[in-house]
């Protein structure tokens, strides 16, 4: 998984984590810090091997998450992409 949130929590300087235990630690910390975390789904796109979920996070920021799936339909790669206004 790659996300700016990983950097903010100090879990990895490059914003990347690999493995269920590291992801569990990330989400445990994030949910502890943001107990009222919620998302508003904007839209969902799919392909044969991936899904892109676009939503508003609890701060009102637009985020697109790319999730690559294996043959069994399980997520094997994820990337959270935050909208940058220029």
QUIZI-V972490 format. One record per residue. RES is the residue in one letter. SS is DSSP state (alpha for helix, beta for strand, coil for the rest). D_CENTER is the distance of its C-alpha to the mean C-alpha in Angstrom with 2 decimals. Layout:
# QUIZI-V972490
<<RES & SS & D_CENTER> <RES & SS & D_CENTER>>
This chain:
# QUIZI-V972490
<<X & coil & 7.08> <X & beta & 7.23> <X & coil & 6.22> <X & alpha & 9.12> <X & alpha & 8.48> <X & alpha & 9.56> <X & alpha & 12.60> <X & alpha & 13.35> <X & coil & 13.64> <X & coil & 15.85> <X & coil & 14.38> <X & coil & 14.65> <X & coil & 16.40> <X & coil & 14.71> <X & coil & 11.07> <X & beta & 10.84> <X & coil & 11.11> <X & coil & 12.91> <X & coil & 14.22> <X & alpha & 13.81> <X & alpha & 15.61> <X & alpha & 13.52> <X & alpha & 10.23> <X & alpha & 12.48> <X & alpha & 13.73> <X & alpha & 10.53> <X & alpha & 9.72> <X & alpha & 13.50> <X & alpha & 13.88> <X & alpha & 11.27> <X & alpha & 12.86> <X & alpha & 16.22> <X & alpha & 15.92> <X & coil & 14.69> <X & coil & 16.65> <X & coil & 16.67> <X & coil & 12.98> <X & coil & 12.82> <X & coil & 11.45> <X & beta & 13.91> <X & beta & 13.36> <X & beta & 14.94> <X & beta & 15.05> <X & beta & 14.06> <X & beta & 15.27> <X & beta & 16.21> <X & beta & 18.14> <X & coil & 19.86> <X & coil & 17.16> <X & beta & 13.83> <X & beta & 12.07> <X & beta & 10.49> <X & beta & 9.39> <X & beta & 10.44> <X & beta & 10.68> <X & beta & 12.11> <X & coil & 10.63> <X & coil & 13.33> <X & coil & 14.66> <X & coil & 15.23> <X & coil & 12.98> <X & beta & 11.95> <X & beta & 8.40> <X & beta & 8.08> <X & beta & 5.51> <X & beta & 7.92> <X & beta & 8.51> <X & beta & 11.88> <X & beta & 14.20> <X & coil & 17.34> <X & coil & 20.72> <X & coil & 20.22> <X & coil & 17.17> <X & coil & 14.84> <X & beta & 11.45> <X & beta & 12.47> <X & beta & 9.93> <X & beta & 6.35> <X & beta & 5.64> <X & beta & 4.13> <X & beta & 7.76> <X & beta & 9.60> <X & coil & 13.06> <X & coil & 15.91> <X & coil & 19.27> <X & coil & 22.26>>
